[in-house]
């Protein structure tokens, strides 16, 4: 069966469910200790065309039931692999833009830097040099100092940076999130999503006109770098999360959501990223 014919045979209802499941997987950044752990849906093997849809299927009982109705699971993967990968790349790109609007846009109260041009294609003679936000200058002299903190296992030890990062995630300004009170980082965002967000900010702070290289080599490098960031976040939570939260609480009268951290979600290695 040709690729075009496979695309024509796609069921519209199944496509809609795939797209919904993709959005749910990408935007569901809050931890759910009551649910079974599933693999983070952020990066898939760029050399395997069916890797994305296979990963998505593991997250949805409904999709598994639809796949079972096909002549084979392999046929389901072949039919919907391209649609699933395209929808996933689009939603992930949209989330990255929202992240930049939240933490890099000059008009955002959670901006980490000044004079960052979101979505710029090339620098102009009128562009100012990007600098550290005035809210963070007591902790960082340069943007490179800020980048080093973001990619380290000690980001939580910078109270001003930690507070802005948490407050932005608690604000409800990211798609599919609701405002929440001041909370422990373990309740705000999963390890994997935090690592993904910190990685995106680290890349973006190379310069206002930075854009990703879509080559397979670059994608593989990003997947490997994501693993490094997961380990940094995991160590940061193990070593510094409690003190960072206490410092945040002590900074001023705030509505508290002080339930105990889920210790099991903070120990270990692989499953911590889920």
N, C-alpha and C positions, 0 to 999 in steps of 0.2 A: 504494500500500500504506500503510495507516495505521500510526501509530507503535506502537500496541499489537500489531498483527500482526507488525511487524518484530521487536519484542521476543520474541514467542512463537516466532519462527522461528530464534532464536539457537541455535547448537550448543553444548552444555554443555562439550564438549572444547575448543572454540575460546575460550569464555569463560574456562575455567581457564587456558589458555595466555596469554590476554590479561592476566589478573590476575597470573600469574607474571612475565610480562615487565615489567609495571608495577612490581612490587616490586623486581625486579632493577635496573631503571633508576633508581628513586628511592633505593634504599639502597646502591648500589654507589659509594661515595664515594672509594675508592682509585683512584689513577691506574693506567693500564695502557698503558705506552709501547709494548708489543708489539702492541697492537690498533689497528685503524683508528680514527681519531677520529670521534666522532658528536656531534650537537648535544645540548647538555644538556637533560635531560628534567625541567624544573622549571616553566616558564611557557609557556602557549599562549594564543593569541588568544581572549579571552572572547566575542567577537562571532561567532566561527566555530565552529559546533557540531562540525565534523569535524576541527578543528585538532589536538586531542589524539590521536585515533586515527591520524591521518596521521603525526604525529611519532613515535608508538610503532612504527608499521609499519617505519619506516626503520631501527629498531634490531634487527629480528628477521627473519632469513631464513625461519624457520619460519612466521611470520605472513604474510610475503610469499607463501609457497607456498600457504597457505590462502586468501589473498585472490585468488590467481590461479584458484582453483577456482570462485569465484563467477561469476555471469553477467557481472560487471564489477567492477573495483576500487571503483568508485563505489558499487555495491550493498553491498559489504563494509563500506565506511565508514558508510553509512546504517544498516546493521543493528547495528553494534557501537559506534557513536560514543557513545551515552548510557552504556552499560555501562563503556566505557573511561574516560570522563571522571569518572564516579562513583567507580570504583575508584582512579583516580589522585588525586583530591581526598582520598579517605579515607586512602590510604597516606601522602600528603604531610602531612596533618594529624597522623597518628600519629607521623611522624618529628619534626615540630615539638614535639610533647609530650615525646618522648624527649630532644630537645635541651634543652628547659627543665629537665627532671629532671636532666640532666647538669650544666648550667652555671648554673642559677638556683636549684635546690632547696637549701634551707638544710642538708639532711643530706648533700649531695654534697661529696666532698673537692675537687671541681673548681668549686665555686660561685664565681661572680664577685661576687656581692652577698650581703647578709644581709637577712633578713626579707622575702624575696620569696615571695608566696603563689601557687604554681602552680595554675592552674585556678580562681582566685577569680573570682566574678561581680561582687561589689561590695565596696567597703571597709567595714570595721566599725569601731566605736569602739575595739576592742581591737587593731586592726592597728598595728604599729609602722611607722615611716617606713623605707622601703627605704634601705639604705646600702651602701657599698663593702665587700666582704669584707675581713677583717683581713689576709688574705694579700696584698691589693693596695693597702692604704692607704699604703705607702711611695711608690706611683706616682700614686695618684689621691685627691683629697680628696672629690669628689662623684661621684654616679652619672652626672651629665651630662658630667663630665670623661672618665669611662670610655666613655660612648656616643660622644663625639667621637673617641676613639682607635680604637674599633671601626670607625667609618665613614671612617677616614682611610687614606692610603697609607703610614702610618708606625706601624701597630699593632705590627709586629715590633720596633720600637725600644724597646718597653716589655718588658724581660726577664721580669718576673714574670707579666704578662698573657700573653705569648707562650708561656711555659712551661706555664701552666695550660691554655691553649687546646690546645696540642699534646698534652699529657699526657692530657687528656680524650678526644681523638680516638684516641690510641694505646691507650686502656684496653680497647677491645673492648666497651664498654658500650652502644654504639649498635648497633641491629639490623643483622645481616649483616656485622658487622666482627669481626675477631679481634684479640686483644692483639698489639701489635708493640713492638719495642724503640724507644728514642729514635732518631728518624729526621728527616731533612730534611722540611720542610713539603711539598716537591714530591712526596715519596713517601707522605705521610700522607693527603692529600686533594686532589682536583682544584680548579682555580681556581674553576670554576663552583659546586661544592658549598661551598667555603669562602665565596664571596661570598654564597651563599644562607643559610648558617648565620650569618654576621656580620650580614646584613640582618635575619634573624629576631631575633637577640639585640638589635640596635639598636632594633627596633620594640618588643620585649617590655620593654625597660628604660625605656620611657615610664612604666610603672607596673605593679604586680602584677596589676591587674584589667584590663589591656589585652587587647582582642580585635580581630580583623580585621573590617573592614567588607567584606561580601561583594558590594558593588555593583560593577558593571562599571567605573565610574570609578576606584574604589579599586584594583581588580585591574590596570588599565592603569597606574596610578601606581606600583604595586609592580613591575610589569614594567620600567618605565623606571628605577626606583631600583635594581633588580637589575643593570641595565647599568652604572650608576655604580659599584656595589660591585665588579663584575667588573674594571673599570678600576683601582680602588683596589688590589685584591688583586694584579693583574698588576704594577702599579708597585711595590708592597711587595715582591714576590718579586724583581723585577729589582734594586731598590735595596738591600734590607735582609736578604734571606733568608740569605745566606752568613754575615754577621756574627751574625745572630740564632741560627743553629745553632751557631756556634762558641761563643757566650756560653752557650748551653744545655749544651754539652758540658763547658765549663770550670767550670760551677757545681758539679759533683760527679761521682764515679765512677758511670757509667751504662753499660748495655749499648748498644753503638753499632751503627748500621746505616748506615755512612758510605760508601755507594756514590755515585758522581758524580751530580749532578743532571742531568736531561734538559734540556739547554740549549734544544733546539728547542721544548719545551713551555712555555718561559718567555719566549720572544721572540714578537714579532708582537702581534696584537690579537685578532681574531675567534676563531681556532682555539685561542687560549690558554684560552678559556673552556670548551672541550670536555672 
